[in-house]
Amino acid sequence: MMKTNPNHPILVTGASTGIGNHLVKYLAARGHIVYGTARKEDDLAVLGTIENVVPIRLDVRNAEQIREALSLVAGRGTGLYGLVNNAGLGELGMLPFWTDDEVLNIFNVNVFGPYRMTTTFLPLLLESKGRIVNIGSQGGVITSKYYGPYTMTKHALEAYTVTLNCELDPYGVRASIVQPGGIISNIGANSMPTMVARFERATAPFTEEAEQVLASFEQKPTSEDDGEESETRRKPSSPEIVAIAVYDALFSERPKTRYLVGTKWEGDRVLNELLVKLLDENDNPQHNYSRDQLVALLDRHVLDRRDRK
């Protein structure tokens, strides 16, 4: 059951393109007043043409701009029901060739940005007993080569969301994290120049591998319908599936803590990795459950979850 109320405004960061832009339109079309943030004047002007959308100039790295946004929202007198921390960076590169500034920047946007936004807007969210939705990634559960710092930030956002829930739920505020797989957006194209520069920095013995990655950037993308999905033949989803999950997190009477969204192949990949982690953790003298004990433990949690619904 949904407790949606158009009179409860929602703020979405990173609303200029991709998931954030789609989400702003999705919420506004359903009658909600949406504060959409962007850094560039051209993007703000476009957001301002959408009915029910109030554009706000904001960079989540800039604490002063965040405080100004709070003053603007509070000054309208309608409160704030939902905060969607969507703004984020997606970057690839071999770990040894990230600079300190690059690592600090991706953490500044992907981790400290949501932290700053949530802390600043928390008084309004406590007043409305509202919702916080962090846009994470399946990379908050899994990782692979070249995704190091990016998935490090998303793992951190997972922990942040769970902690928020533990601390804020007693006061009527719920936090959820939406974990998309590949989504159709401009995030890859926007980060391409810095990714190329990072692989070009590679030195021996990583040079040949880096050159192969750079060559792959020049290859024409495989058609989405050309064969089954795999690591090298990805089939990104529409941002619509993210918007549906966010809407449920915002308005369901019993929102989930985690919303995994993406293709069947992506979901299988995540679940299999979680099973590997479970077996790794179980392989020690203190726990070391048998297969039957693990199955019984799983059954108990399935029944507990069913009883809570």
C-alpha positions in Angstrom: 0.0 0.0 0.0 1.3 3.5 -0.9 0.9 6.6 1.3 1.7 9.0 -1.6 0.8 12.6 -1.1 1.5 15.2 -3.8 1.7 17.9 -1.1 4.9 16.3 0.2 7.8 17.7 -1.9 10.8 15.6 -2.9 14.4 16.7 -3.6 16.5 14.8 -6.2 20.2 15.5 -6.7 21.9 15.1 -10.0 18.8 15.8 -12.0 20.4 17.1 -15.2 20.6 13.7 -17.1 20.2 10.0 -16.8 18.5 8.4 -13.8 18.0 11.7 -11.9 16.4 13.5 -14.9 14.1 10.5 -15.5 13.2 10.4 -11.9 12.4 14.1 -11.6 10.0 13.7 -14.6 8.5 10.5 -13.2 7.7 12.1 -9.8 6.5 15.5 -11.3 4.1 13.7 -13.7 2.5 12.1 -10.6 1.8 15.5 -9.1 4.7 15.9 -6.7 6.6 19.1 -6.3 10.2 18.1 -7.1 13.3 20.0 -6.3 15.7 19.0 -9.1 19.4 19.9 -8.6 22.0 20.5 -11.3 25.3 22.4 -11.6 25.0 24.0 -15.0 22.8 26.9 -15.9 21.6 25.3 -19.1 20.5 22.2 -17.3 18.7 24.3 -14.7 16.9 26.2 -17.4 15.6 22.9 -18.9 14.5 21.6 -15.5 12.6 24.8 -15.0 10.4 24.1 -18.0 9.0 20.9 -16.5 5.7 21.3 -14.6 6.0 20.8 -10.8 9.8 21.0 -10.9 11.8 23.7 -9.0 15.4 23.8 -10.2 18.2 24.4 -7.7 21.8 25.1 -8.5 23.7 22.7 -6.3 27.0 20.7 -6.3 26.9 18.1 -3.6 30.6 18.8 -2.9 29.7 22.4 -2.0 28.5 22.7 1.6 27.5 26.4 1.2 25.3 25.6 -1.8 23.7 22.8 0.2 22.9 25.2 3.0 21.5 27.7 0.5 19.3 24.9 -0.9 18.0 24.2 2.6 17.1 27.8 3.0 15.2 27.9 -0.3 13.2 24.7 0.5 12.5 25.7 4.1 11.5 29.2 2.9 8.7 27.8 0.7 7.0 26.6 3.9 5.8 23.2 2.5 8.4 21.1 4.2 10.3 18.2 2.6 9.1 14.6 2.5 11.7 12.8 0.4 15.4 13.1 -0.3 16.8 11.1 -3.2 20.6 11.2 -3.2 21.2 10.4 -6.9 24.2 12.6 -7.9 27.2 10.4 -8.5 30.3 9.6 -10.6 31.1 6.4 -12.4 34.8 5.9 -13.2 37.1 3.0 -14.2 40.8 2.5 -13.9 43.5 0.3 -12.6 44.0 0.9 -8.9 47.7 2.0 -9.1 47.0 4.7 -11.5 44.3 6.7 -9.7 45.6 9.9 -8.3 44.8 10.8 -4.7 42.7 13.7 -6.0 40.7 11.4 -8.2 39.9 9.0 -5.4 39.1 11.9 -3.0 36.8 13.4 -5.7 34.8 10.2 -6.3 34.3 9.7 -2.6 33.4 13.4 -2.2 30.5 13.0 -4.7 29.4 9.5 -4.1 29.7 9.2 -0.3 30.2 12.6 1.3 27.6 14.2 -1.0 24.8 12.0 0.3 26.1 12.4 3.8 26.1 16.2 3.5 22.7 16.3 1.9 21.1 14.0 4.5 22.6 15.7 7.5 21.6 19.2 6.3 18.0 18.3 5.3 17.4 15.9 8.3 15.4 18.4 10.4 12.9 18.8 7.6 12.7 15.0 7.1 12.2 14.4 10.8 9.4 16.9 10.8 7.6 15.2 7.9 8.6 11.6 9.0 9.8 11.3 5.5 12.0 9.1 3.4 15.7 9.0 2.2 16.5 7.1 -0.9 20.2 6.6 -1.9 20.9 5.6 -5.4 23.6 3.0 -5.0 24.7 0.3 -7.4 25.0 -3.5 -7.7 28.6 -2.5 -7.3 27.8 -1.9 -3.6 27.6 -5.7 -3.3 30.1 -6.9 -5.9 33.2 -5.6 -7.6 35.6 -6.5 -10.4 38.8 -5.3 -11.9 39.0 -1.6 -12.9 35.9 -0.8 -10.7 37.9 -0.4 -7.5 37.3 3.1 -6.2 33.8 3.3 -7.7 32.6 0.2 -6.0 34.4 1.2 -2.8 32.1 4.3 -2.7 29.0 2.2 -3.4 30.0 -0.3 -0.6 30.3 2.7 1.7 26.9 4.0 0.6 25.4 0.6 1.5 26.7 0.8 5.0 25.6 4.4 5.4 22.1 3.5 4.4 21.8 0.6 6.8 23.2 2.8 9.6 20.7 5.6 8.8 17.8 3.1 9.0 19.0 1.9 12.4 19.3 5.4 13.8 16.4 7.2 12.1 13.6 4.5 12.0 12.7 5.1 15.7 12.0 8.7 14.8 9.8 7.9 11.8 12.3 8.3 9.0 13.1 5.4 6.7 16.2 5.0 4.4 16.5 2.7 1.4 19.1 2.1 -1.2 18.3 1.3 -4.8 21.0 -0.9 -6.5 20.8 -0.6 -10.3 22.8 -2.6 -12.7 23.6 -1.1 -16.1 21.2 1.7 -16.9 20.9 3.7 -20.1 22.5 7.0 -19.3 25.4 9.4 -20.2 27.5 8.4 -17.2 30.0 6.3 -19.2 30.4 9.0 -22.0 30.8 11.7 -19.4 33.6 9.9 -17.6 35.4 8.6 -20.7 38.1 11.3 -21.0 39.3 10.7 -17.4 39.1 6.9 -17.8 41.2 7.1 -21.0 43.8 9.3 -19.2 44.0 6.9 -16.3 44.7 3.8 -18.5 47.2 5.9 -20.5 49.2 6.4 -17.3 49.8 2.7 -16.8 53.4 1.6 -16.5 55.0 -1.8 -16.7 54.0 -4.5 -16.1 50.5 -3.2 -16.7 51.1 -1.5 -20.0 49.9 -4.2 -22.4 46.7 -4.8 -20.4 46.0 -1.1 -20.4 46.5 -0.9 -24.1 44.0 -3.7 -24.6 41.4 -1.8 -22.5 42.0 1.4 -24.5 41.5 -0.5 -27.7 38.2 -1.9 -26.4 37.0 1.6 -25.9 37.3 2.2 -29.6 35.3 -0.9 -30.6 31.7 -0.4 -31.8 29.2 -1.5 -29.1 27.5 -4.8 -29.7 23.8 -4.7 -30.5 21.7 -5.2 -27.3 19.8 -7.9 -29.1 22.8 -9.8 -30.3 22.9 -12.9 -28.2 22.5 -13.5 -24.5 23.8 -11.0 -22.0 27.3 -11.6 -20.6 30.2 -9.6 -19.0 31.2 -8.4 -22.5 27.7 -8.1 -24.0 25.8 -6.0 -21.5 22.2 -5.0 -22.0 21.5 -1.8 -20.0 18.0 -1.3 -18.7 15.7 1.7 -18.9 15.9 4.2 -16.0 12.2 3.5 -15.6 13.0 0.5 -13.5 14.9 2.7 -11.1 12.1 5.2 -10.9 9.6 2.5 -10.0 11.9 1.2 -7.2 12.5 4.7 -5.9 8.7 5.4 -5.9 8.1 2.3 -3.8 10.9 3.3 -1.4 9.3 6.7 -1.0 5.7 5.8 -0.6 5.3 2.2 0.4 4.0 1.7 4.0 6.8 -0.9 4.4 9.7 0.1 2.2 12.5 -2.3 1.7 16.0 -1.4 2.8 17.5 -2.7 -0.5 16.0 -2.6 -4.0 18.0 -4.6 -6.5 17.1 -3.6 -10.1 18.4 -4.7 -13.5 18.4 -7.7 -15.8 18.1 -11.3 -14.8 21.8 -11.9 -15.7 22.8 -9.0 -13.4 20.6 -10.3 -10.6 22.0 -13.8 -10.9 25.6 -12.4 -10.7 24.8 -10.5 -7.5 23.1 -13.5 -5.8 25.9 -15.8 -6.8 28.5 -13.5 -5.4 26.5 -13.2 -2.1 26.5 -17.0 -1.9 30.3 -17.0 -2.4 30.6 -14.5 0.4 28.4 -16.6 2.7 30.5 -19.7 2.1 33.7 -17.7 2.7 32.4 -16.4 6.0 31.1 -19.9 7.0 34.5 -21.5 6.3 36.0 -21.0 9.8 36.3 -23.0 13.0 33.7 -20.9 15.0 30.8 -21.2 12.6 31.3 -23.7 9.8 27.7 -24.7 9.4 26.9 -27.9 7.4 24.9 -27.7 4.2 21.8 -28.8 6.0 22.3 -26.2 8.7 22.8 -23.4 6.1 19.6 -24.5 4.4 17.7 -24.5 7.7 19.1 -21.0 8.5 17.9 -19.7 5.1 14.4 -21.3 5.6 14.2 -19.5 9.0 14.9 -16.1 7.5 12.5 -16.7 4.6 9.7 -17.5 7.2 10.6 -14.5 9.3 10.4 -12.2 6.2 7.1 -13.7 5.2 5.7 -13.1 8.7 6.7 -9.4 8.5 4.8 -8.8 5.3 
